[in-house]
Amino acid sequence: MVIENTKLRELLEILDTETSYLKQKQSISLEDYLSNWEIQHIVERAFEQAIQACIDISARLISIKKLPTADDYHGIFDVLFQQNIIPSEFLKRMHQMIGFRNALVHEYHHIKHEEVYRHLQENLNLFPEFAAYITKFLS
């Protein structure tokens, strides 16, 4: 499907690119991950960018489609749920990822690398799933 809005298309491409970076690091063992600060930085930044892309895509969609506005990042995804764009279980997962993003951005000096690694192993399917919900809504 062709996304008509240039900014939305760009943001979906960023999401896809960051997800690819994360997938490239998924095969690294926990031991190697914990001992390599460069890989940690790459993974943390890719997660931050991917989650932010989801936020920006959602905010842009709300604006374009003139949906109810939200006061915060959690509220943005609440709007998508209320408009039947994402299901409730996915909403919960996005709320968790916002918390994870906030920890990466604001508590960077206390990052729990084991938690980042867990997200790397368990949550990468979230991003293509999100993109699919958005493209389905736009089609």
C-alpha positions as a printed Julia matrix, in Angstrom:
139×3 Matrix{Float64}:
   0.0     0.0    0.0
   1.22    3.49  -0.8
   1.18    5.96   2.1
   0.12    9.32   0.69
   1.51   11.49   3.48
   5.26   12.01   2.95
   6.06   12.52   6.64
   4.17    9.37   7.67
   5.99    7.41   4.97
   9.36    8.73   6.18
   8.55    7.86   9.78
   7.48    4.33   8.82
  10.77    3.94   6.95
  12.69    5.09  10.03
  10.79    2.56  12.11
  11.67   -0.18   9.63
  15.35    0.84   9.56
  15.69    0.95  13.36
  13.95   -2.42  13.63
  16.48   -3.84  11.15
  19.36   -2.53  13.28
  17.85   -4.19  16.33
  17.3    -7.5   14.52
  20.97   -7.5   13.51
  21.91   -7.46  17.21
  19.34  -10.01  18.36
  21.64  -13.01  17.96
  24.23  -11.61  20.37
  24.46  -13.55  23.62
  23.61  -11.86  26.91
  27.22  -12.24  28.03
  28.52  -10.54  24.87
  25.88   -7.83  25.13
  26.73   -7.04  28.75
  30.46   -6.86  28.02
  30.24   -4.62  24.93
  29.3    -0.99  25.58
  29.28   -0.14  21.86
  26.6    -2.73  21.13
  24.66   -1.5   24.17
  24.69    2.04  22.77
  23.6     0.91  19.32
  20.71   -1.12  20.73
  19.61    1.57  23.18
  19.63    4.27  20.5
  17.8     2.07  17.99
  15.11    1.31  20.57
  14.8     4.98  21.44
  14.46    5.93  17.77
  11.99    3.12  16.98
   9.73    3.93  19.92
   9.91    7.64  19.14
   8.98    6.89  15.53
   5.86    5.05  16.79
   4.98    8.07  18.91
   5.56   10.5   16.03
   3.61    8.36  13.56
   0.7     8.22  15.98
   0.74   11.95  16.68
   0.91   12.68  12.96
  -1.98   10.32  12.26
  -4.06   11.99  14.97
  -3.37   15.37  13.41
  -4.02   14.32   9.79
  -7.25   12.5   10.59
  -8.37   15.18  13.08
  -8.78   12.64  15.88
  -9.08   13.69  19.51
  -5.84   15.12  20.86
  -3.79   13.66  23.68
  -1.91   15.31  26.53
   1.01   12.87  26.69
   2.63    9.92  24.96
   0.43    7.38  26.73
  -2.62    9.38  25.67
  -1.58    9.27  22.03
  -1.88    5.49  22.02
  -5.09    5.66  24.07
  -6.57    7.69  21.18
  -5.49    5.04  18.68
  -7.17    2.4   20.83
 -10.35    4.47  21.23
 -10.49    4.89  17.44
 -10.11    1.11  16.96
  -6.74    1.47  15.26
  -4.91   -0.71  17.78
  -6.36   -3.42  20.07
  -6.27   -3.26  23.88
  -3.46   -5.81  24.32
  -1.3    -3.85  21.91
  -2.12   -0.64  23.78
  -0.73   -2.19  26.98
   2.45   -3.17  25.18
   2.88    0.35  23.78
   2.41    1.84  27.24
   5.21   -0.44  28.48
   7.44    0.61  25.6
   6.85    4.29  26.39
   8.02    3.61  29.93
  11.06    1.83  28.51
  11.79    4.75  26.16
  11.48    7.21  29.03
  14.0     5.19  31.04
  16.41    5.2   28.08
  16.03    8.95  27.59
  15.75   10.28  31.13
  17.45    7.66  33.3
  20.28    6.82  30.94
  22.78    6.76  33.8
  20.85    3.91  35.5
  20.01    1.71  32.52
  19.48   -1.93  33.36
  21.26   -3.62  30.49
  19.62   -6.96  31.21
  16.23   -5.3   30.69
  17.33   -3.77  27.39
  18.55   -7.2   26.29
  15.22   -8.75  27.31
  13.39   -6.21  25.14
  15.79   -7.0   22.3
  14.88  -10.68  22.54
  11.14  -10.35  23.23
   9.7    -7.16  21.75
  10.97   -6.59  18.22
   7.76   -7.91  16.69
   6.0    -4.91  18.21
   7.34   -2.51  15.57
   6.23   -4.29  12.38
   2.94   -5.06  14.12
   2.46   -1.35  14.83
   3.29   -0.47  11.21
   0.72   -3.02  10.03
  -2.01   -1.48  12.21
  -1.21    1.97  10.83
  -1.13    0.9    7.19
  -4.36   -1.08   7.63
  -6.08    1.98   9.08
  -4.85    4.15   6.2
  -5.97    1.71   3.5
